[in-house]
Amino acid sequence: MTSRGYALGLGCERGCASEEVSALARKVLEQAGVAAKDLKGVYSIDQRAGEPALVLAAHGLGLRLECFGAQLLEEQTPRLLNPSERVFALMGCHGVAEAAALVGAGPDSILLVGKTKSAHATAALAAKNYAAGSS
C-alpha cells in the first residue's frame, strides 16, 4: 500500500484528556504497523471539531483534525464492525471513530483496526482498498 493511504478516526467524551486520546491513537497505529507519516488525515464528527484532545492528538501526528457531519457518518453504518445504539442516541450516528476513518479513507476503504476504546476515547484505522480496483 502506498503512503498516505491511511485514515485515523477518533472520538472522545467532552473534556477528555489529550494524553488519553494521543496514547490511544499511537496504540492503534502501532497495532497496525502504520507510521504517522503514512496518515492521510485524522477525522472525527463535527460535534467534536473544537475538542482540544482531538485537535491536539491530530497536531501531535502532524495533521489537522477534519470533521464530518453525523448524517455522512451514519451512512457508513453497514460498513462498521462495532455499530452502537448508545452512540447513535448521543451523536446521531452508529459510530464515530470507525465511520470517520472510513469516510476519511474514501468510498472503497476498509477498516484495518476496528473501534479501540480507552476510558473516554475511541480510535479506528481505515485504509483505501486498492484490491477493490480504485485508483
Backbone bond lengths (Angstrom), bond angles and torsions (degrees), N, CA, C in turn:
res aa  C-N    CA-C-N  psi(-1)  N-CA   C-N-CA  omega(-1)  CA-C   N-CA-C  phi
1 M - - - 1.446 - - 1.521 108.37 -
2 T 1.317 116.88 139.72 1.452 119.89 -179.23 1.511 110.32 -77.11
3 S 1.325 115.59 160.91 1.455 119.68 -178.75 1.524 110.63 -68.16
4 R 1.299 114.91 159.65 1.458 124.75 178.18 1.528 112.16 65.55
5 G 1.311 117.15 26.50 1.452 121.12 176.44 1.515 113.32 -102.64
6 Y 1.325 116.88 5.30 1.459 121.38 -175.94 1.525 110.81 -105.37
7 A 1.333 115.19 145.07 1.461 120.92 178.84 1.522 109.08 -127.52
8 L 1.318 116.04 127.80 1.459 122.72 179.28 1.521 108.94 -100.25
9 G 1.317 116.05 121.84 1.459 121.25 175.44 1.508 109.71 -100.84
10 L 1.335 116.24 135.51 1.460 121.56 -179.44 1.523 110.67 -130.82
11 G 1.298 115.36 148.09 1.456 122.04 172.26 1.519 108.23 -145.27
12 C 1.331 116.14 156.24 1.461 118.69 177.51 1.519 110.49 -162.19
13 E 1.309 114.83 162.11 1.455 120.82 172.01 1.523 107.97 -73.62
14 R 1.319 116.50 151.68 1.476 119.83 176.16 1.528 109.17 -58.69
15 G 1.330 115.38 138.48 1.454 120.61 177.69 1.515 115.16 79.58
16 C 1.305 117.11 7.47 1.468 121.23 178.65 1.532 109.52 -61.50
17 A 1.310 116.28 145.98 1.468 120.86 178.24 1.528 110.56 -68.39
18 S 1.313 115.70 135.41 1.469 119.72 -179.26 1.525 111.13 -62.49
19 E 1.326 117.43 -33.13 1.466 120.75 179.37 1.531 110.82 -62.33
20 E 1.326 116.48 -36.34 1.465 120.16 179.82 1.524 111.05 -65.58
21 V 1.328 116.53 -45.16 1.468 120.33 -179.34 1.523 110.10 -67.13
22 S 1.319 116.82 -43.86 1.471 120.36 -179.63 1.517 111.51 -62.38
23 A 1.322 117.27 -42.07 1.469 120.81 179.11 1.525 110.73 -64.68
24 L 1.316 116.92 -40.10 1.461 120.72 178.97 1.528 110.56 -66.43
25 A 1.320 117.35 -41.46 1.469 121.22 177.77 1.529 110.10 -59.90
26 R 1.327 116.43 -46.24 1.473 120.25 179.16 1.526 111.10 -62.27
27 K 1.331 116.78 -39.66 1.463 121.23 179.66 1.530 111.02 -60.30
28 V 1.339 116.42 -45.54 1.464 120.81 -178.95 1.529 110.86 -66.19
29 L 1.320 117.25 -42.43 1.462 120.21 178.33 1.528 110.59 -62.89
30 E 1.329 115.99 -43.62 1.466 120.42 179.37 1.526 111.08 -63.16
31 Q 1.324 116.17 -42.17 1.466 120.63 179.44 1.524 111.20 -58.02
32 A 1.331 116.65 -37.47 1.459 121.10 -178.88 1.525 113.01 -88.96
33 G 1.326 117.59 -8.24 1.456 120.64 -176.97 1.514 112.80 69.96
34 V 1.326 115.99 33.58 1.468 122.07 -177.48 1.529 109.32 -110.10
35 A 1.319 116.50 133.92 1.459 121.97 177.42 1.527 109.86 -87.32
36 A 1.309 116.02 151.57 1.470 120.74 178.73 1.528 111.28 -56.45
37 K 1.323 117.54 -35.00 1.467 120.69 -178.87 1.531 112.23 -65.37
38 D 1.336 116.96 -17.18 1.460 120.75 -179.93 1.526 113.19 -90.81
39 L 1.329 116.57 0.08 1.459 119.82 178.96 1.520 111.30 -78.18
40 K 1.305 114.28 134.66 1.461 121.74 172.78 1.525 108.84 -76.14
41 G 1.338 115.64 -36.14 1.450 119.74 -179.94 1.513 112.25 -178.04
42 V 1.340 114.40 173.89 1.455 123.83 175.86 1.514 106.32 -119.54
43 Y 1.326 116.38 129.62 1.464 121.23 -168.52 1.525 112.16 -131.90
44 S 1.342 115.05 151.56 1.454 121.48 176.26 1.525 109.02 -154.81
45 I 1.315 115.79 -164.38 1.454 122.96 179.64 1.529 109.51 -95.29
46 D 1.323 116.90 146.21 1.464 119.84 -175.55 1.527 113.47 -60.53
47 Q 1.320 117.24 -23.37 1.466 120.51 177.18 1.525 112.43 -65.90
48 R 1.320 116.96 -13.52 1.466 121.75 179.43 1.535 111.62 -117.74
49 A 1.315 117.10 18.34 1.467 121.04 -174.90 1.526 113.92 -55.48
50 G 1.313 118.13 -37.11 1.456 119.89 -178.89 1.516 114.24 -101.98
51 E 1.323 116.75 11.44 1.465 120.04 -176.84 1.529 109.17 -66.18
52 P 1.345 117.47 116.86 1.465 120.25 -175.04 1.523 114.62 -52.90
53 A 1.323 118.50 -41.37 1.470 120.38 -178.02 1.526 111.42 -61.48
54 L 1.325 117.55 -40.44 1.461 120.82 -179.77 1.525 110.99 -72.05
55 V 1.325 116.22 -43.65 1.465 120.97 179.57 1.528 110.12 -60.89
56 L 1.331 116.13 -44.96 1.468 120.05 -179.49 1.530 112.08 -68.03
57 A 1.327 117.46 -36.98 1.470 119.62 177.73 1.526 110.18 -63.34
58 A 1.325 117.18 -44.42 1.469 120.62 178.03 1.524 110.35 -62.65
59 H 1.322 115.94 -45.98 1.467 120.69 179.77 1.532 110.97 -59.52
60 G 1.327 116.35 -39.86 1.458 120.91 178.78 1.525 113.05 -63.19
61 L 1.331 115.64 -22.23 1.467 120.98 177.43 1.533 111.37 -95.46
62 G 1.336 115.62 3.90 1.460 120.77 178.85 1.515 113.86 81.03
63 L 1.343 116.85 21.80 1.467 120.79 -176.64 1.523 110.97 -132.55
64 R 1.319 115.34 164.84 1.457 122.06 172.59 1.520 108.32 -91.65
65 L 1.321 116.18 150.36 1.457 121.41 172.60 1.521 108.09 -80.19
66 E 1.329 116.67 127.02 1.461 121.92 175.61 1.521 107.47 -114.98
67 C 1.334 116.15 140.03 1.459 119.69 -173.93 1.519 112.27 -126.09
68 F 1.323 114.84 151.41 1.465 123.21 -179.18 1.520 109.40 -122.56
69 G 1.330 115.77 155.50 1.449 121.26 177.05 1.516 112.37 -72.84
70 A 1.326 115.52 156.45 1.462 121.42 -178.29 1.526 112.09 -58.65
71 Q 1.328 118.04 -36.79 1.465 120.44 -178.48 1.534 111.20 -63.06
72 L 1.322 116.73 -44.17 1.472 119.91 178.38 1.528 110.38 -64.13
73 L 1.319 117.12 -40.55 1.468 119.92 177.83 1.528 110.65 -66.55
74 E 1.309 117.13 -38.06 1.470 120.94 179.48 1.527 111.30 -63.02
75 E 1.314 117.89 -31.98 1.470 121.75 178.41 1.527 111.70 -62.76
76 Q 1.323 117.36 -17.58 1.468 121.54 -179.73 1.525 112.54 -86.37
77 T 1.328 118.45 -4.29 1.462 122.01 -173.37 1.533 113.85 -49.33
78 P 1.339 120.02 -43.53 1.473 118.20 179.75 1.537 113.69 -62.47
79 R 1.323 117.33 -18.86 1.462 122.03 -177.76 1.526 113.05 -96.57
80 L 1.325 117.79 -6.35 1.454 121.37 -176.46 1.524 111.45 -76.32
81 L 1.311 116.05 144.14 1.459 121.15 175.11 1.528 110.94 -84.82
82 N 1.322 116.98 -27.09 1.466 122.21 -173.91 1.519 112.26 -134.85
83 P 1.346 118.96 61.25 1.472 118.82 178.58 1.524 110.36 -64.00
84 S 1.335 115.59 146.44 1.458 120.29 -174.66 1.522 111.32 -132.30
85 E 1.329 115.62 124.32 1.469 120.35 175.05 1.525 110.31 -66.99
86 R 1.320 117.15 -33.78 1.465 120.82 178.85 1.527 110.46 -63.61
87 V 1.327 117.19 -44.86 1.463 121.07 178.14 1.525 109.47 -63.83
88 F 1.338 117.19 -40.37 1.464 120.27 178.46 1.529 110.58 -59.44
89 A 1.318 116.79 -44.02 1.471 120.73 -179.37 1.531 111.53 -63.62
90 L 1.323 116.76 -34.99 1.462 121.30 -178.02 1.527 113.81 -85.33
91 M 1.338 116.75 -38.75 1.463 120.69 -168.84 1.532 115.12 -116.45
92 G 1.329 117.25 -15.42 1.466 119.68 -179.09 1.516 114.00 88.25
93 C 1.331 117.00 11.20 1.460 121.96 174.82 1.517 107.10 -147.55
94 H 1.325 116.76 158.31 1.465 121.44 -174.89 1.528 114.16 -83.42
95 G 1.299 117.32 2.95 1.451 120.87 177.57 1.512 110.36 -176.43
96 V 1.315 116.83 141.76 1.467 120.70 178.87 1.519 110.34 -103.44
97 A 1.317 118.89 -60.62 1.465 120.89 -173.96 1.525 112.15 -61.47
98 E 1.344 117.04 -50.80 1.470 119.58 -179.04 1.522 111.07 -64.03
99 A 1.327 116.98 -46.73 1.467 120.22 -177.41 1.524 111.62 -64.89
100 A 1.327 117.17 -42.27 1.465 120.10 179.36 1.529 111.03 -64.10
101 A 1.334 116.72 -39.85 1.465 119.94 177.68 1.525 110.68 -62.95
102 L 1.331 117.16 -43.45 1.468 120.78 -179.97 1.527 111.92 -64.16
103 V 1.318 117.37 -44.88 1.468 120.20 178.32 1.526 109.81 -63.26
104 G 1.327 115.98 -44.59 1.459 120.00 -179.32 1.517 113.79 -61.77
105 A 1.317 117.07 -35.25 1.467 120.92 -178.55 1.527 112.77 -82.20
106 G 1.324 117.92 -17.80 1.458 120.70 176.56 1.512 114.09 114.08
107 P 1.336 116.59 169.63 1.465 121.68 -171.89 1.524 115.86 -63.56
108 D 1.313 118.63 -26.54 1.467 120.96 -179.78 1.522 111.87 -101.24
109 S 1.313 116.56 17.53 1.464 119.96 -174.57 1.523 112.18 -74.24
110 I 1.323 113.78 162.45 1.465 121.69 177.51 1.525 108.71 -132.06
111 L 1.312 116.33 151.89 1.459 120.46 176.20 1.524 109.62 -80.58
112 L 1.313 116.36 126.61 1.464 121.86 175.43 1.521 110.01 -93.16
113 V 1.328 116.02 -37.64 1.457 122.55 176.68 1.524 106.31 -132.02
114 G 1.320 115.85 116.55 1.455 120.25 178.63 1.514 111.18 -71.81
115 K 1.317 114.75 -179.41 1.463 120.97 -177.14 1.524 110.88 -49.94
116 T 1.309 114.16 122.20 1.452 123.19 176.95 1.517 106.36 -117.03
117 K 1.327 116.39 129.52 1.462 119.84 -172.48 1.520 112.37 -113.23
118 S 1.320 113.78 147.98 1.459 121.97 165.34 1.527 104.58 -116.99
119 A 1.294 118.25 -166.40 1.466 120.39 -177.67 1.531 112.57 -61.58
120 H 1.352 117.46 -38.11 1.460 120.20 -173.35 1.526 113.71 -133.08
121 A 1.324 117.89 12.71 1.471 120.18 -175.44 1.525 111.11 -145.34
122 T 1.325 115.12 163.26 1.458 121.80 175.13 1.528 108.82 -135.63
123 A 1.320 115.33 153.81 1.459 121.27 176.83 1.526 108.32 -147.01
124 A 1.322 116.14 151.58 1.463 122.71 176.08 1.524 107.71 -151.67
125 L 1.321 115.92 157.51 1.457 120.71 -178.79 1.521 109.56 -129.42
126 A 1.319 115.55 130.58 1.464 121.44 177.24 1.520 108.96 -124.49
127 A 1.324 115.75 161.49 1.453 121.61 177.93 1.516 109.63 -142.21
128 K 1.298 113.91 151.32 1.459 119.60 173.47 1.531 107.21 -60.06
129 N 1.315 116.57 136.38 1.468 121.59 -179.25 1.524 108.45 -93.69
130 Y 1.311 116.47 93.49 1.464 120.68 -178.73 1.515 112.27 -67.30
131 A 1.324 117.04 -22.95 1.466 120.72 178.14 1.519 111.86 -70.31
132 A 1.344 117.24 -18.49 1.464 120.75 -179.39 1.523 111.89 -77.36
133 G 1.318 116.32 -2.03 1.458 119.62 177.13 1.514 113.85 87.48
134 S 1.320 117.68 8.71 1.463 119.32 177.67 1.513 108.75 -80.83
135 S 1.294 115.57 154.77 1.469 118.36 -179.29 1.497 112.25 -105.89
